[in-house]
Amino acid sequence: MRIRLPDRILTVFLMLLLIALGFWLALVAGGYIAVPFMGFPAMEIDDRIAVIAGCAAVVLLAIRVIFANGRRRGSEPPAQKDAFLRRGEEGEVRIALSAIDAMAQRAARGISGVRDLRSEVTAGEDGALTVRLRLVLGADSNVQELSKQVQEAVAAHITAHTGLQMAGVHAFIEQVGQPSTAGQRTLE
């Protein structure tokens, strides 16, 4: 969820107010500022320490909120969400990385022994694609042979259907020996 600018400004203002109040209350509790109507002079030292510790926690939390508010996830340059296919007289053709991801999953699931998977496709600056797979393989799987088959199948499938260059297909074997995923939760 993205916070709008007026809400961000209000949050920062309230947190700064909370920090100032926390410091003021800690100084009063410590006896550095005399405020007779607050009753702090009558407090025991343990109570004063507890109030000061509480104020410090509130101040640190407010500072954390301010810094979290200033560092948005969307402040990085946007990730490339598509890949260039070709340009002709008719125009340009691009394909969504999510579509290429679906192709990669379809190719990997077509290999016998792959029980479940997650995948991520990224496009490099040169346009070459990288596919990262997290695989769950069936019991009695030859991990080395099966992972090689998956890598080759995914690369060949994507190249054959899109003509795009592959920078690599990286496979991480997350689990071996899980029975069929029917009725079980999938990777998250």
N, C-alpha and C positions, 0 to 999 in steps of 0.2 A: 504494500500500500504506500502510495506516495503522499507525503505531507505537503500541503500547499504553503506558499511563502508566508502569507499572513499568520497561519498557524505556527509556522516555524519561528517567526519573530516573536509571537506571543509566548511560545514555550521558552525561548531563550530569556525573554524579559522576566517571566515568572521564576525561572531557575536562578537568575541573578538576584532577584528579590529574596528567594529562599536562602541563597548563600549569605547575603547580607544579614538576614534575620538569624541564621545559624551562628554566624560570627558574633553578632550582638548578644545573643542569648548565652553563648559560651563565655564571653567577657563578663557578663552580669553574673553568671553562675560562679565564675572564678573569683569574683570579688573585685575585679578591675574597674567596673563601672557600678556606681551605687544607684540603685533604684529601690527606694524604701517600700513601695507598695507591692513589689513582687515577692517579698519574703525570702529572698536568697540569703541575706545575712544570717537568718535563723537556721539555715540548712546545715546538716552534718557534712563533713568532708566527703564521705562516701556518696552521699546524694549529689553533691556538686560534681564529683568525678563522673557519675552516671549521666548527669545532664550534659556535661561537656562531651562525653563519648557519644551520646545521642546526637548532639549538634554536629560533631565531626562526621558521623555517618550520614546525616542529612546533607551536609555540605559536599561530601564526596559523591553521593548519589546525584546531586544536582549538577555537579561538574561532569559526571559521566553522561547524563542526559544531554547536556549542552554539546559535548564532543560527539556523541552518537547522532545528534540532530544535525550537526554540521557535516558529517561524513555520510553522504548518501551513497547507496549502491549504484545509482544511476549516474554518478559523477565521473565514472570511468568512461572512456570512449565506448560507444555501443559496439557490441560484438557483431561480427559479420553474420547475417542471418541467411545469406544466399550465396550461390556460387555462379560465376559466369559460364555459360555454355557456348554461345556463339553469337556473332554479329553478322548480319547479312543486309541485303537491300531492304528487306521487309522490316528490319529492326533488330533488337537485341533479345536474346533468350537467357533468362536466369532461372535457376532452380533453388527452391528453399532447402536449407540444410536439413530441415525436418523431413523433407521428402527423401533425401539421400539417406537419412537415418533409418527411415522405414525400409528402404531398399536393403540396407546393411542387415537389419534385423531379419528381414525375409530370407536373405541368403544364408545367414547364420543358422536360423531355425530349420532350414532345409537339410542341414547336416545331421545325420543320425548320431545320437549320443548327446546332443545339446538339449538340456532340459529347460533351461531358463537363461535369460540374458538381459542386460541393460547395455545401452550404447550411447555414444556421443560422437557427433561429427563436427569437425572444425575445418575451416578453410584457411590456409596460410596466405601470407602476403603475395606469394607467387601464384595463388589459385589452386595449389595442390591440396588435396583433402587428406585429413588424418581421421581415422576411425578408431575409437577406443571402446573395447568390448569388455564387459564383466560377465563371465560365463559360469554357469552351473552345469557340470557334466554328469552324465549318468554313471552308475556304478560300473566297474570293470572297463572304464574308458582308458584308452592309451592317450594320456594327456598330451604328449609330444606330437603324436600323429594327428589327433583330433584338432588340436589348436592350429596346426599347420594347415589342415584341410579348411578350417573355418576362415583363417586369414586369406588363403588363396581364393576361396569361394566368394568372400565379401569383396575383395579387390577386383576380381574378374567381373562380378555382377555389376558393380558400380561403374567400372570402366566401360563395359559392354553397353550399358544403358544410357550413360551420360557422355562418354568420351573424355571425362575429366581425368587428370593425372592424380595418382594416389601417392601421397607422401609416405603412407604406412598404415597398416592395420595392427593395432596393439591389443593383445589379448591378455586379460588378467583372469586367471582361473580362481573363482571365488569359493567354489565348493565342488567336490567330487563325491559321487555316490548317493546323491539325493534321488529318491524315486520320482516318478512322473509328477508334474506339478498339478495334476488334476485335483482340485479340492484343497490345494495348499496355497499359502500366500506367495506372491511373487517378490522378486527383489525390489527394494525401495531405495 
